[in-house]
Amino acid sequence: MIESIRLYDCTNIQELPWERMRDGAYAKAYMLPLMKNGACTYISNVQTTVLALTVGDIVMPVTVNGAEYDNSYVCSPYTHYVSYAEEELAMLKSPLLEKTLRLLLRGVGSAMRTSRVNKIVYVNNWLLSTNLYEAESARYASEIVEFLGKRFPNHIIAFRSLNRKLYADWCEKLEACGCLLVGSRYVYVFDPQTISIMPSRVRNTLRRDAKQRVRHGYEVVRSDEMTIENMERLVELYRELYIDKYSVHNPQFTSDFLEQARRTGILTLIGLRRAGQIDGVLGYFQRGGVMTTPVFGYNMLLPKETGLYRMLSSVLVEEAVANGLLLHQSAGVGAFKADRGADGVREYTAVYVNHLPRSHRFIWYILAMLIERIGFPLVEKYKL
């Protein structure tokens, strides 16, 4: 089976038979610009090499890094587990706990640098907050790990965004071939098929959110109603929320990325417009019966009572219901999402390090233990 796996870069990408790949047209529209023009053209805080991996009729992006400690967490485990985590400590609102965990993170960070954790190959990495998987492609897991382990003998081989609710087969197959599941985030999944059996308070909350748009005079606009000039506004709204409010380590999308999304449909872009101005934006994609929203933002200057976050969340629920898709709501604002019927689930990064020196493997076992015993319990307690 391993002979059927191929890896393409800019020198041989013209040989890739996109038309024979599952979702090949989508993958080509998304991946080819990243490979030809560089990821930083579309996500300014990402430096990485993007390759295309094919196995059977599956094609997926693979990113390769050597260090790049200033990268967004989408291709830097150091940023994910240290830089980003340090920024979020203030959410605990406990100075003593924050100080203790900050010291712990700095020790872990030093060990991670020594262990060269950013020398890493990420599989199925679309450079977004959440990667979605085709469940049936899990049957190739061991072949992919074996192939990449030989091709990149000095790199960690990793798979982001795995959880046992949506991707039990991937978790099982990767563990079976020697991967370690290391906790990464606590995420929320909304199943529209369960709305009818949700408690009445949840259904009432969803109905109130849906009425918010009418109350404040907002209309929904889609990609085909937007122009290239609107893309700068969408980037501004995303940055206000995810970069300025939350973290500079989130992917910093450029207007080129959103224009590519608008033109090719690699993301479904939806805006909330009032009096000719777009005040809210979301962009989602779907794969394997699941949708998720890497682009989300709204006008932070408007009063909180306007409820733009509630409106955008309501639009997402409507899209999930209309398309019969599970809604992966990513991490954060856990109490808000749980109050609207989403289930919390532990998310993992699967890492294969068996081919590396023991000194480079040890930190991953420490990380896995710390997150299971400290990280996840804190997030579940505080509903972060």
Buried (B, 14 or more C-beta within 10 A) or exposed (E): EEEEBBBBEEEEBEEBEBEEBEBBEBBBBBBBBBBEEBBBBBBBBBBBBBBBBBBBEBBBBBBBBEBBBEBBBBBBBBBBBBBBBBEBBEEBEBEEEBEEBEEEBEEBBEBBBEBBBBBBBBBBBBBBBBBBBBBEBBBBBBBBBBBBBEBBEEBBBBBBBBBBBBBEBBBEBBBEBBBBBBBBBBBBBBBBEEBEEBEEEBBEBBEEBBEBBEEBEBEBBEBEEBEEEBBEBBBBBBBBBBBEEEBBBBBBBBBBBBBBBBEBBBBBBBBBBBEEEBBBBBBBBBBBEBBBBBBBBBBBEBEEEBBBBBBBBBBBBBBBBEBEBBBBBBBBBBEBBBBBBBBBBBBBBBBBBEBBEEEBBEBBEBBBEBBBEEBBEBBEEEBB
